[in-house]
Amino acid sequence: MKTEMESKWALKKTDATVLVAKSEPFTCEVLGSLLKTEGFDVVGRASKLDDLISKIQTKKPACVITEVGLIGDAAKLMSALSELKKVPKVVMYVNSHDTRDISKVLEAKFSAYLHAEDQLEELYHCLQSTRKNDTYYSACFKDLIHELGIKEADTETLNVIKSLTKREREVLYYLTKGMTGHEVAAHLNMSYRTLATHKQNITQKFSLDSGRNLLRQGLQIRSFLTDPQAARQ
């Protein structure tokens, strides 16, 4: 039996170095030990954001496994990652139902998104997927998205959401609030022509037949459209 298990997990081993970061030290230690036992090269553990950033800079892992509860505002982690010559892949565990938290981590364009209730097997599959430069979304994470209002939570839709620029998100957000095109343009201090360009770009990214479908699409993904004013606070 032991030989069968060793053979099974041998297929999941990777030469990539891994850094584990969880807000609960015990959970962090357990996950790190499990990964190490299965053959993954765990180079460090962290239970606080500052410690995580420091170890990313010194250990230079190929992959970081962390969670929303630890990184808080993704902006601080992203700022630190942007200063690195080689940015590690980030596997993000989502342990929150707060749409703003989820929106922020999606905006960060991490390599993978898992739900906190996912089994360890899901993480193994994820680590193999991220080696192929694919964005990974677990089934449980997609179910969470469905609960929050996304009707089509396939990989393509989630990738399009991530590809929206800050300005495009703002335009779509205010359109879903019932503002007319002229009202949105005035609110964002832009010309109507510029607004039309943004709307056209969003329409093309979602492969919509017409801009008339833009509002319906926006309502389907409204859980990921953070209030611009709240985001500045």
C-alpha positions as CSV (number, residue, x, y, z in Angstrom):
1,M,0.0,0.0,0.0
2,K,2.8,2.4,0.9
3,T,4.5,1.7,-2.4
4,E,1.3,2.5,-4.3
5,M,1.0,5.8,-2.5
6,E,4.6,6.7,-3.0
7,S,4.2,6.0,-6.7
8,K,1.0,8.0,-6.9
9,W,2.4,11.1,-5.3
10,A,5.7,10.8,-7.2
11,L,3.8,12.0,-10.2
12,K,2.9,15.2,-8.3
13,K,6.4,16.1,-7.2
14,T,7.9,19.3,-8.5
15,D,11.3,20.8,-8.6
16,A,9.8,24.2,-7.9
17,T,10.4,25.8,-4.5
18,V,7.3,26.5,-2.4
19,L,6.7,29.1,0.3
20,V,3.7,28.5,2.6
21,A,1.9,31.4,4.3
22,K,-1.2,30.9,6.5
23,S,-2.6,33.3,9.2
24,E,-2.8,30.4,11.6
25,P,0.8,29.2,12.5
26,F,-0.4,25.6,13.2
27,T,-2.2,25.3,9.9
28,C,0.8,26.8,8.2
29,E,3.1,24.3,9.8
30,V,0.9,21.3,9.0
31,L,0.4,22.3,5.3
32,G,4.1,22.9,4.9
33,S,4.9,19.5,6.5
34,L,2.4,17.7,4.3
35,L,3.8,19.2,1.1
36,K,7.3,18.4,2.2
37,T,6.4,14.8,2.9
38,E,4.9,14.5,-0.5
39,G,8.1,15.6,-2.1
40,F,7.6,19.4,-2.6
41,D,10.6,21.6,-1.8
42,V,9.2,23.8,0.9
43,V,11.7,26.6,1.5
44,G,9.8,28.6,4.2
45,R,6.7,29.4,6.2
46,A,5.1,32.6,7.2
47,S,2.0,33.6,9.3
48,K,2.2,37.4,8.8
49,L,2.2,39.5,5.7
50,D,5.5,41.4,6.5
51,D,7.2,38.0,7.2
52,L,5.8,36.6,3.9
53,I,7.1,39.5,1.9
54,S,10.5,39.3,3.6
55,K,10.8,35.6,2.9
56,I,9.7,36.0,-0.7
57,Q,12.6,38.5,-1.2
58,T,15.2,36.3,0.5
59,K,14.1,32.7,-0.3
60,K,13.0,33.6,-3.9
61,P,10.4,30.8,-4.1
62,A,9.0,29.7,-7.4
63,C,5.5,29.4,-5.9
64,V,3.8,31.1,-2.9
65,I,0.7,29.5,-1.2
66,T,-1.2,32.0,0.9
67,E,-4.8,33.1,1.7
68,V,-7.0,36.2,1.7
69,G,-7.0,36.3,5.5
70,L,-3.3,36.8,5.6
71,I,-2.6,39.3,2.8
72,G,-5.5,41.6,3.6
73,D,-5.3,44.3,1.0
74,A,-3.7,42.6,-2.0
75,A,-2.1,45.9,-3.0
76,K,0.8,45.6,-0.4
77,L,1.7,42.1,-1.6
78,M,1.5,43.2,-5.3
79,S,3.6,46.2,-4.7
80,A,6.3,44.0,-3.2
81,L,6.1,41.5,-6.0
82,S,6.4,44.2,-8.6
83,E,9.9,45.0,-7.3
84,L,11.2,41.5,-8.0
85,K,13.0,40.5,-11.2
86,K,11.3,37.1,-11.2
87,V,7.8,37.1,-9.7
88,P,6.7,33.8,-8.1
89,K,3.4,32.2,-8.9
90,V,0.8,32.9,-6.2
91,V,-1.8,30.3,-5.2
92,M,-4.5,32.1,-3.3
93,Y,-6.9,30.4,-0.9
94,V,-10.2,32.4,-0.6
95,N,-11.6,32.0,2.9
96,S,-14.0,35.0,2.7
97,H,-17.5,35.6,1.3
98,D,-16.8,39.4,1.1
99,T,-17.2,40.4,-2.5
100,R,-14.7,43.3,-2.1
101,D,-12.0,40.8,-0.8
102,I,-12.6,38.5,-3.7
103,S,-12.7,41.4,-6.2
104,K,-9.3,42.6,-5.0
105,V,-7.5,39.3,-5.3
106,L,-9.0,38.7,-8.7
107,E,-7.7,42.1,-9.8
108,A,-4.2,41.0,-8.6
109,K,-4.2,38.4,-11.3
110,F,-2.7,35.6,-9.2
111,S,-1.9,32.2,-10.7
112,A,-4.5,30.2,-8.9
113,Y,-7.6,30.5,-6.8
114,L,-8.8,27.8,-4.3
115,H,-11.6,27.7,-1.8
116,A,-10.6,27.3,1.9
117,E,-12.7,24.1,2.0
118,D,-10.8,22.5,-0.9
119,Q,-9.1,19.1,-0.2
120,L,-5.4,18.7,-0.3
121,E,-5.7,16.8,-3.5
122,E,-7.0,20.0,-5.2
123,L,-3.9,21.8,-4.2
124,Y,-1.7,19.1,-5.7
125,H,-3.6,19.4,-9.0
126,C,-3.3,23.2,-8.8
127,L,0.5,23.1,-8.3
128,Q,0.8,20.9,-11.4
129,S,-1.4,23.3,-13.4
130,T,0.5,26.4,-12.4
131,R,3.6,24.9,-13.8
132,K,2.0,25.1,-17.3
133,N,1.3,28.9,-16.9
134,D,-2.4,28.4,-16.7
135,T,-4.7,30.2,-14.3
136,Y,-6.3,27.6,-12.0
137,Y,-9.8,27.9,-10.5
138,S,-11.0,25.1,-8.2
139,A,-14.6,23.8,-8.5
140,C,-15.3,25.0,-5.0
141,F,-14.1,28.5,-5.9
142,K,-16.4,28.5,-8.9
143,D,-19.3,27.5,-6.7
144,L,-18.6,30.4,-4.4
145,I,-18.6,32.7,-7.4
146,H,-22.0,31.3,-8.4
147,E,-23.3,32.1,-4.9
148,L,-22.1,35.7,-5.2
149,G,-24.0,36.3,-8.5
150,I,-21.8,35.1,-11.3
151,K,-24.0,33.0,-13.7
152,E,-21.1,31.8,-15.9
153,A,-18.1,31.2,-13.7
154,D,-16.0,29.4,-16.3
155,T,-12.3,30.1,-16.7
156,E,-12.8,32.3,-19.7
157,T,-15.2,34.6,-17.9
158,L,-13.0,34.9,-14.9
159,N,-10.0,35.7,-17.1
160,V,-11.9,38.5,-18.8
161,I,-12.9,40.0,-15.4
162,K,-9.2,40.0,-14.5
163,S,-8.3,41.6,-17.8
164,L,-10.5,44.7,-17.3
165,T,-8.5,47.9,-16.6
166,K,-9.2,50.0,-13.6
167,R,-11.1,52.6,-15.8
168,E,-13.1,49.9,-17.5
169,R,-14.2,48.5,-14.1
170,E,-15.3,52.0,-13.1
171,V,-17.3,52.5,-16.2
172,L,-19.0,49.1,-15.9
173,Y,-19.6,49.7,-12.2
174,Y,-21.5,53.0,-12.7
175,L,-23.5,51.6,-15.6
176,T,-24.8,48.8,-13.3
177,K,-25.8,51.5,-10.9
178,G,-28.3,52.8,-13.4
179,M,-26.3,55.9,-14.6
180,T,-26.7,56.9,-18.2
181,G,-23.7,57.2,-20.5
182,H,-23.6,60.9,-20.2
183,E,-23.8,60.7,-16.4
184,V,-21.0,58.2,-16.2
185,A,-18.8,60.4,-18.4
186,A,-19.4,63.4,-16.3
187,H,-18.9,61.5,-13.1
188,L,-15.5,60.2,-14.3
189,N,-14.6,63.5,-15.8
190,M,-14.1,62.1,-19.3
191,S,-15.6,62.9,-22.7
192,Y,-18.5,60.9,-24.0
193,R,-16.3,59.7,-26.9
194,T,-13.7,58.4,-24.4
195,L,-16.5,56.6,-22.5
196,A,-17.7,55.1,-25.8
197,T,-14.2,53.7,-26.4
198,H,-14.2,52.1,-23.0
199,K,-17.6,50.6,-23.6
200,Q,-16.4,49.2,-26.9
201,N,-13.3,47.7,-25.4
202,I,-15.4,46.0,-22.6
203,T,-17.8,44.7,-25.2
204,Q,-15.0,43.2,-27.2
205,K,-13.3,41.6,-24.2
206,F,-16.6,39.8,-23.3
207,S,-17.2,38.9,-26.9
208,L,-20.7,40.5,-26.7
209,D,-22.7,40.9,-29.9
210,S,-23.6,44.5,-29.1
211,G,-23.0,47.2,-26.5
212,R,-26.7,46.8,-25.7
213,N,-25.7,43.6,-23.8
214,L,-23.1,45.4,-21.7
215,L,-25.5,46.3,-18.8
216,R,-26.7,42.7,-18.5
217,Q,-23.1,41.4,-18.5
218,G,-22.2,44.0,-15.9
219,L,-25.0,42.9,-13.6
220,Q,-23.8,39.3,-13.9
221,I,-20.4,40.2,-12.6
222,R,-21.3,43.1,-10.3
223,S,-19.9,41.2,-7.3
224,F,-16.5,41.8,-8.7
225,L,-17.0,45.5,-9.4
226,T,-15.7,47.4,-6.4
227,D,-17.1,50.8,-5.6
228,P,-14.3,53.2,-6.9
229,Q,-14.9,55.6,-4.1
230,A,-14.7,52.9,-1.4
231,A,-11.6,51.6,-3.0
232,R,-9.9,55.0,-2.5
233,Q,-10.6,55.1,1.2
